Amino acid sequence: MLMGVKLKANPTKKQKIILSQWMGCARLIWNAKCEDNHYLSRFSMRYLSIGTYPPIDQKFSQYKTELTPWLAECPSQILRNAASNWYTTYRNYQKGLCGKPTRKKKSDTGSVHLTRELFSFKKCEDGVIRLFIGTKTNNIGYLSITNHCTYEEPNSLRVTRRNGTYWVSFCYEDKLDEKSLHTQAQHLEELRSLPLEELEKITIGVDRGVKRPVQAGNTVFDFSEEQKKKKLSKEKYIKRCQKRLFLKKKGSKRLRKSKRKIAKAHEKIGNIRKDFCHKTSRAIIEQKEVKVIVLEDLSTKQMTKKPKAKKDPVTKKWLKNKSTSKAKLNRSILDKGWHQLENYLKYKAHRANKALYKVSAHHTSQECADCGHTHPDNRKKQELFHCICCGQSDHADHNAAKVIKKRAIKLIMDSGTELSSKGVLLDKGRGAAHKTRRAKASHARSKEASKKKELVTQVA
């Protein structure tokens, strides 16, 4: 099975200079291909017959001229890789898989794609595995990397630079056979044959919230006190740096230094969030009795949208739309890393041969897990859930996790349940047919009413 690894690199000053030169050369080839395609496509649209398009190829030798002598100092394989990457991206754009390739700006971030002939992993005399980058005649020597795990030698890798730090990332095939793992549809067929009692034992509902980031069954996962303190200190540091940033001159070195400080602080907050999501997903997957994990089908992008501006139609003055409170809520939602946790659970559950499904998030916070009564008054407070029908009281997130589990088991047991491409359990049985019938009936009634009106006018 294909796995990805990201290792931290510690290049020397000379290696940093050479790597930045190689990144610049690769960026020049990419931008040149973009500009050529833009010019030729405009030319063909204006002056050539309809149906003629500019040629799309992987050539790059035409850019080695007297105006670009530094390209000769860069290994030709790097230039070839930049041209081939542009070619594959443009082909994917034509298939509708991605956007059109655009120019890359010169910035603090950059990357260079290295194929098999440009690197080699060698085990030195002291037992440490080191990475040799370059050809025999044009190389940077051994690049110091931090090996935090075991891996196989890849066919290609990418050296990236971000906020002054360097990383080596690549994919490799591990010993796990993907054919032995079940798909989500195969899991669903097997789970339908199980009795209800066994399904309740092996299924866990995961609710993602703001106060409690993750409520997995009866256990709560939250950031540690040390992580919370570090995040708070970094957020305060970012505010101080942003105030000083306003006083700096454009294009100055101090402006660049302060920008890098802010970027590094943001990166550290992101690393804390990644660490929490990795540890939480690993703890959920490693539960032996759990074989089915159920999440809510949340759209974080829609939930964190800015509120629209409102205007009074009479006075034509702007009304209050509670944008400050919504901004705080959006910040707290994005801070928990809901989507990141979902992605980590997906690939870890697949590797562990466990099922991961999603159910509709409609009224999960207002529905009672015991009697099923749904009403907004069931949750008058953020944390407390109190059912006005049966009197059951519980923490709101714990009750929501029970509701998610209950919905998933009901859908799994139903023979009319279908699985969408996003892994959402959908009820395509009686309930869905009943809704469509109601919609058609109302539409038919309106037609009949219009016919009656026509008859009345004809009689008159």
C-alpha positions as CSV (number, residue, x, y, z in Angstrom):
1,M,0.0,0.0,0.0
2,L,1.2,3.5,-0.8
3,M,2.4,5.5,2.2
4,G,3.8,9.0,2.5
5,V,6.6,10.3,4.7
6,K,7.8,13.8,5.5
7,L,11.3,14.2,7.0
8,K,12.9,17.3,8.3
9,A,16.2,18.3,6.5
10,N,19.1,20.3,7.9
11,P,21.1,21.6,5.0
12,T,24.3,23.7,5.4
13,K,24.7,27.3,4.1
14,K,26.2,26.1,0.8
15,Q,23.5,23.5,0.3
16,K,20.8,26.1,1.0
17,I,22.2,28.4,-1.7
18,I,22.4,25.5,-4.3
19,L,18.9,24.2,-3.4
20,S,17.5,27.7,-3.8
21,Q,19.2,28.1,-7.2
22,W,17.7,24.7,-8.3
23,M,14.2,25.8,-7.1
24,G,14.5,29.1,-9.0
25,C,15.5,27.2,-12.2
26,A,12.5,24.8,-11.9
27,R,10.2,27.8,-11.3
28,L,11.6,29.5,-14.4
29,I,10.8,26.5,-16.6
30,W,7.3,26.2,-15.1
31,N,6.6,30.0,-15.7
32,A,8.0,29.9,-19.2
33,K,5.7,27.0,-20.1
34,C,2.7,28.8,-18.7
35,E,3.5,32.0,-20.5
36,D,4.2,30.2,-23.8
37,N,0.9,28.4,-23.6
38,H,-0.9,31.7,-22.8
39,Y,0.6,33.5,-25.7
40,L,0.1,30.7,-28.2
41,S,-3.5,30.1,-27.2
42,R,-4.3,33.8,-27.6
43,F,-2.6,33.9,-31.0
44,S,-4.5,30.8,-32.3
45,M,-7.8,32.3,-31.1
46,R,-7.2,35.6,-33.0
47,Y,-5.4,34.7,-36.2
48,L,-5.8,30.9,-36.8
49,S,-8.8,28.9,-37.9
50,I,-11.3,27.5,-35.5
51,G,-10.3,24.2,-33.9
52,T,-6.5,24.8,-33.9
53,Y,-4.8,24.7,-30.5
54,P,-1.2,25.3,-29.4
55,P,0.9,22.2,-29.0
56,I,1.3,20.8,-25.5
57,D,4.7,19.2,-25.0
58,Q,7.5,18.6,-22.4
59,K,10.2,20.5,-24.3
60,F,12.5,22.8,-22.3
61,S,15.7,23.1,-24.3
62,Q,14.5,26.3,-26.0
63,Y,14.8,28.2,-22.7
64,K,18.5,27.6,-22.5
65,T,19.8,30.8,-24.1
66,E,22.3,33.5,-23.6
67,L,19.8,35.3,-21.4
68,T,19.6,32.4,-19.0
69,P,23.2,31.1,-18.5
70,W,22.4,29.9,-15.0
71,L,20.2,27.1,-16.3
72,A,23.4,25.3,-17.5
73,E,24.6,25.1,-13.9
74,C,21.4,23.3,-12.8
75,P,21.1,19.5,-13.5
76,S,19.1,18.9,-16.7
77,Q,17.0,16.3,-15.0
78,I,15.5,19.0,-12.7
79,L,14.5,21.1,-15.7
80,R,13.0,18.1,-17.4
81,N,11.0,17.2,-14.2
82,A,9.6,20.8,-14.1
83,A,8.5,20.6,-17.7
84,S,7.0,17.1,-17.3
85,N,5.1,18.2,-14.1
86,W,3.6,21.2,-16.0
87,Y,2.6,18.8,-18.8
88,T,0.8,16.4,-16.5
89,T,-0.9,19.2,-14.7
90,Y,-2.2,20.7,-18.0
91,R,-3.4,17.3,-19.1
92,N,-5.3,16.9,-15.7
93,Y,-6.7,20.3,-16.3
94,Q,-8.1,19.2,-19.7
95,K,-9.7,16.2,-18.0
96,G,-11.3,18.4,-15.4
97,L,-9.3,17.0,-12.5
98,C,-7.6,20.3,-11.4
99,G,-7.3,24.0,-12.3
100,K,-5.2,25.4,-15.1
101,P,-1.4,25.7,-14.3
102,T,-0.5,29.3,-13.4
103,R,2.7,31.2,-12.8
104,K,4.6,30.8,-9.5
105,K,5.7,33.9,-7.6
106,K,9.1,34.2,-6.1
107,S,8.7,33.8,-2.4
108,D,10.1,32.1,0.7
109,T,8.4,28.9,-0.3
110,G,9.7,26.7,-3.0
111,S,10.2,23.1,-4.0
112,V,12.3,20.9,-6.4
113,H,11.3,17.5,-7.8
114,L,14.1,14.9,-7.8
115,T,13.8,11.6,-9.7
116,R,15.7,8.4,-9.1
117,E,19.0,9.4,-10.8
118,L,19.3,12.5,-8.6
119,F,19.4,11.0,-5.2
120,S,20.3,7.9,-3.2
121,F,19.9,6.7,0.4
122,K,23.2,5.4,1.8
123,K,23.9,3.8,5.2
124,C,27.2,5.2,6.5
125,E,29.7,3.6,8.8
126,D,28.1,5.0,11.9
127,G,24.8,3.3,11.0
128,V,23.0,6.5,10.1
129,I,21.1,6.6,6.8
130,R,22.0,9.8,4.8
131,L,20.6,11.3,1.6
132,F,23.0,12.0,-1.3
133,I,21.5,14.6,-3.7
134,G,22.7,15.4,-7.2
135,T,24.7,13.7,-10.0
136,K,28.4,12.7,-9.9
137,T,29.5,16.0,-11.4
138,N,26.8,18.3,-10.0
139,N,25.7,17.6,-6.4
140,I,25.3,19.1,-3.0
141,G,26.7,16.1,-1.1
142,Y,25.0,14.4,1.8
143,L,21.9,16.1,3.1
144,S,21.3,15.7,6.8
145,I,17.7,14.4,7.5
146,T,15.9,13.3,10.6
147,N,14.8,9.7,10.3
148,H,11.8,9.3,12.7
149,C,10.5,6.1,11.1
150,T,11.5,3.2,8.8
151,Y,10.7,3.4,5.1
152,E,11.5,1.9,1.7
153,E,13.6,3.7,-0.9
154,P,11.3,5.7,-3.2
155,N,11.4,6.3,-6.9
156,S,11.1,10.1,-6.6
157,L,11.1,12.7,-3.8
158,R,10.5,16.5,-3.3
159,V,12.6,18.9,-1.4
160,T,10.5,21.8,-0.1
161,R,11.4,25.0,1.6
162,R,8.8,26.7,3.9
163,N,9.5,29.6,6.3
164,G,13.2,29.0,6.3
165,T,12.9,25.2,7.1
166,Y,13.5,22.4,4.6
167,W,11.6,19.1,4.3
168,V,12.0,15.9,2.3
169,S,8.8,14.2,1.3
170,F,8.1,11.1,-0.7
171,C,5.8,8.1,-1.2
172,Y,6.8,4.4,-1.0
173,E,5.1,1.0,-1.1
174,D,5.0,-0.8,2.2
175,K,4.4,-4.5,2.9
176,L,0.6,-4.1,3.5
177,D,-1.4,-5.7,0.6
178,E,-4.3,-3.4,-0.3
179,K,-6.2,-6.3,-2.0
180,S,-6.6,-7.9,1.5
181,L,-8.5,-4.8,2.8
182,H,-12.2,-4.4,2.3
183,T,-13.9,-1.4,0.7
184,Q,-16.6,0.6,2.5
185,A,-19.3,-1.2,0.4
186,Q,-18.0,-4.6,1.3
187,H,-18.0,-3.6,5.0
188,L,-21.6,-2.5,4.7
189,E,-22.7,-5.9,3.2
190,E,-20.9,-7.8,6.0
191,L,-22.4,-5.6,8.7
192,R,-26.0,-6.1,7.5
193,S,-25.7,-9.8,8.3
194,L,-24.8,-9.1,12.0
195,P,-27.4,-8.9,14.8
196,L,-28.4,-5.7,16.5
197,E,-26.6,-6.5,19.8
198,E,-23.3,-7.1,18.1
199,L,-23.6,-4.0,15.9
200,E,-24.1,-1.9,19.1
201,K,-20.9,-3.4,20.6
202,I,-18.6,-2.7,17.6
203,T,-20.0,0.7,16.6
204,I,-18.8,4.0,18.0
205,G,-20.3,7.5,17.3
206,V,-17.9,10.4,17.1
207,D,-19.2,14.0,17.7
208,R,-17.0,17.0,16.9
209,G,-17.7,20.1,18.8
210,V,-16.2,23.4,20.1
211,K,-16.2,22.9,23.9
212,R,-15.3,19.2,23.6
213,P,-13.3,18.9,20.3
214,V,-14.0,15.1,20.0
215,Q,-16.5,13.0,21.9
216,A,-15.9,9.4,20.9
217,G,-18.5,7.3,22.7
218,N,-18.0,7.8,26.4
219,T,-14.4,9.2,26.1
220,V,-13.5,12.8,25.6
221,F,-10.5,14.0,23.6
222,D,-9.2,17.5,24.2
223,F,-6.0,19.5,23.9
224,S,-3.6,19.1,26.9
225,E,-3.1,22.1,29.2
226,E,0.5,22.5,27.9
227,Q,-0.8,22.6,24.3
228,K,-3.5,25.2,25.2
229,K,-0.9,27.4,26.9
230,K,1.5,27.2,23.9
231,K,-1.3,28.0,21.5
232,L,-2.5,31.0,23.6
233,S,1.1,32.3,23.9
234,K,1.7,32.0,20.1
235,E,-1.6,33.8,19.3
236,K,-0.6,36.7,21.6
237,Y,2.9,36.7,19.9
238,I,1.2,36.9,16.5
239,K,-0.9,39.9,17.5
240,R,2.2,41.8,18.8
241,C,4.1,41.0,15.6
242,Q,1.2,42.1,13.4
243,K,1.1,45.5,15.2
244,R,4.9,46.0,14.6
245,L,4.5,44.8,11.0
246,F,2.4,47.9,10.2
247,L,5.4,50.2,11.0
248,K,7.8,48.4,8.6
249,K,8.6,49.8,5.2
250,K,7.6,47.8,2.1
251,G,10.4,45.7,0.6
252,S,12.7,46.1,3.6
253,K,14.6,43.2,5.3
254,R,12.9,43.8,8.6
255,L,9.5,43.4,6.9
256,R,10.6,40.0,5.6
257,K,11.9,39.0,9.0
258,S,8.7,39.9,10.8
259,K,6.6,38.1,8.2
260,R,8.7,35.0,8.7
261,K,8.3,35.2,12.4
262,I,4.5,35.4,12.0
263,A,4.5,32.5,9.6
264,K,6.6,30.3,11.9
265,A,4.2,31.0,14.8
266,H,1.2,30.0,12.7
267,E,3.1,26.9,11.7
268,K,3.7,25.9,15.3
269,I,0.0,26.3,16.1
270,G,-0.8,24.1,13.1
271,N,1.7,21.5,14.3
272,I,0.0,21.4,17.7
273,R,-3.4,20.8,15.9
274,K,-1.8,18.1,13.7
275,D,-0.4,16.4,16.8
276,F,-3.8,16.4,18.5
277,C,-5.6,15.0,15.4
278,H,-2.9,12.2,14.9
279,K,-3.0,11.1,18.6
280,T,-6.8,11.2,18.8
281,S,-7.4,9.3,15.5
282,R,-4.8,6.7,16.6
283,A,-6.5,6.2,20.0
284,I,-9.9,5.7,18.3
285,I,-8.6,3.2,15.8
286,E,-6.6,1.2,18.3
287,Q,-9.7,0.3,20.3
288,K,-10.0,-3.5,19.6
289,E,-13.7,-3.8,20.2
290,V,-14.5,-0.9,17.7
291,K,-14.8,-1.9,14.1
292,V,-17.3,0.7,12.8
293,I,-16.6,4.5,13.3
294,V,-19.4,6.9,12.5
295,L,-19.0,10.7,12.0
296,E,-21.4,13.5,11.2
297,D,-21.4,14.8,7.6
298,L,-20.3,18.3,8.3
299,S,-19.4,21.0,5.8
300,T,-16.8,23.1,7.6
301,K,-16.6,25.5,4.6
302,Q,-20.4,26.3,4.8
303,M,-20.3,26.5,8.6
304,T,-17.5,29.0,8.7
305,K,-18.9,31.4,6.1
306,K,-19.1,35.1,6.9
307,P,-22.6,36.5,7.6
308,K,-24.1,38.6,4.8
309,A,-24.5,42.3,5.3
310,K,-28.1,43.4,6.0
311,K,-29.7,46.7,5.1
312,D,-32.9,48.2,6.4
313,P,-35.3,48.6,3.4
314,V,-36.9,51.7,4.8
315,T,-34.0,53.7,6.3
316,K,-31.4,52.0,4.1
317,K,-29.0,51.8,7.0
318,W,-26.7,48.8,7.7
319,L,-28.2,46.5,10.4
320,K,-26.2,44.5,12.9
321,N,-25.5,41.0,11.6
322,K,-23.4,39.7,14.6
323,S,-20.3,39.4,12.5
324,T,-17.9,39.6,15.5
325,S,-19.6,36.7,17.4
326,K,-19.7,34.7,14.2
327,A,-16.0,35.4,13.6
328,K,-15.2,34.0,17.0
329,L,-17.3,30.9,16.4
330,N,-15.6,30.4,13.0
331,R,-12.1,30.7,14.6
332,S,-13.0,28.2,17.3
333,I,-14.4,25.7,14.8
334,L,-11.3,26.0,12.5
335,D,-9.0,25.7,15.5
336,K,-10.2,22.2,16.4
337,G,-9.2,20.7,13.0
338,W,-12.5,18.8,12.3
339,H,-11.7,18.1,8.6
340,Q,-8.1,17.1,9.4
341,L,-9.3,14.6,12.0
342,E,-11.7,13.1,9.5
343,N,-8.9,12.6,6.9
344,Y,-6.6,11.0,9.5
345,L,-9.4,8.6,10.5
346,K,-10.1,7.7,6.9
347,Y,-6.7,6.4,6.0
348,K,-6.0,4.8,9.4
349,A,-9.3,3.0,9.4
350,H,-8.7,1.7,5.9
351,R,-5.2,0.4,6.9
352,A,-6.7,-1.2,10.1
353,N,-9.5,-2.8,7.9
354,K,-12.2,-1.0,9.8
355,A,-15.3,0.8,8.4
356,L,-15.8,4.5,8.5
357,Y,-19.1,6.0,7.7
358,K,-20.9,9.4,7.9
359,V,-24.5,10.2,8.7
360,S,-26.6,13.3,8.2
361,A,-25.9,16.0,10.9
362,H,-29.5,17.2,10.7
363,H,-30.8,17.9,14.3
364,T,-28.2,15.6,16.0
365,S,-27.8,18.2,18.8
366,Q,-31.6,18.5,19.4
367,E,-32.6,14.8,19.2
368,C,-32.9,12.7,22.4
369,A,-30.9,9.5,22.3
370,D,-33.4,7.7,24.5
371,C,-36.8,8.5,23.1
372,G,-35.9,10.2,19.8
373,H,-37.9,13.4,20.5
374,T,-36.4,16.4,18.6
375,H,-37.0,20.0,19.7
376,P,-34.9,23.1,20.0
377,D,-35.9,23.4,23.7
378,N,-34.0,20.2,24.4
379,R,-30.8,22.1,24.3
380,K,-31.3,25.5,25.8
381,K,-27.6,25.7,27.0
382,Q,-24.3,24.9,25.3
383,E,-23.3,21.9,27.4
384,L,-26.6,20.6,29.0
385,F,-29.1,18.5,27.1
386,H,-32.5,18.0,28.8
387,C,-35.3,16.2,26.9
388,I,-38.7,17.9,27.5
389,C,-40.5,14.7,26.6
390,C,-38.9,11.9,28.7
391,G,-36.8,14.1,31.0
392,Q,-33.4,12.5,30.1
393,S,-30.5,14.8,30.9
394,D,-26.9,14.4,29.7
395,H,-24.0,16.4,28.3
396,A,-25.0,17.7,24.8
397,D,-21.9,16.2,23.0
398,H,-22.3,12.8,24.7
399,N,-26.0,12.7,23.7
400,A,-25.0,13.7,20.1
401,A,-22.5,10.8,19.9
402,K,-25.2,8.4,21.0
403,V,-27.6,9.8,18.3
404,I,-25.0,9.4,15.6
405,K,-24.4,5.8,16.6
406,K,-28.1,5.1,16.7
407,R,-28.7,6.6,13.3
408,A,-25.8,4.7,11.8
409,I,-27.0,1.3,13.2
410,K,-30.6,2.0,11.9
411,L,-29.3,2.8,8.4
412,I,-26.9,-0.2,8.3
413,M,-29.8,-2.6,9.3
414,D,-32.1,-1.1,6.6
415,S,-31.8,-2.9,3.2
416,G,-32.7,0.3,1.3
417,T,-29.6,2.2,2.6
418,E,-27.1,3.3,-0.1
419,L,-23.5,4.5,0.3
420,S,-22.6,7.7,-1.4
421,S,-19.2,8.5,-3.0
422,K,-18.2,10.5,0.1
423,G,-19.0,7.6,2.4
424,V,-22.4,9.0,3.7
425,L,-25.1,6.5,4.6
426,L,-28.3,7.6,2.7
427,D,-31.8,6.2,3.2
428,K,-33.2,5.5,-0.3
429,G,-36.1,3.4,1.0
430,R,-39.6,4.3,2.1
431,G,-38.7,7.6,3.6
432,A,-37.1,9.0,0.4
433,A,-40.0,7.7,-1.8
434,H,-42.5,9.2,0.6
435,K,-40.8,12.6,0.3
436,T,-40.7,12.5,-3.5
437,R,-44.4,11.5,-3.7
438,R,-45.3,14.4,-1.5
439,A,-43.4,16.8,-3.7
440,K,-45.0,15.4,-6.9
441,A,-48.5,15.6,-5.3
442,S,-48.2,19.2,-4.4
443,H,-46.9,19.9,-7.9
444,A,-49.9,18.0,-9.4
445,R,-52.4,19.9,-7.2
446,S,-51.1,23.2,-8.5
447,K,-51.7,21.9,-12.1
448,E,-55.2,20.7,-11.3
449,A,-56.0,24.1,-9.7
450,S,-54.8,25.9,-12.8
451,K,-57.0,23.5,-15.0
452,K,-60.0,24.3,-12.8
453,K,-59.4,28.1,-13.3
454,E,-59.3,27.5,-17.1
455,L,-62.6,25.7,-17.0
456,V,-64.2,28.4,-14.9
457,T,-63.1,31.1,-17.4
458,Q,-64.4,28.9,-20.4
459,V,-67.8,28.4,-18.7
460,A,-68.1,32.1,-17.9
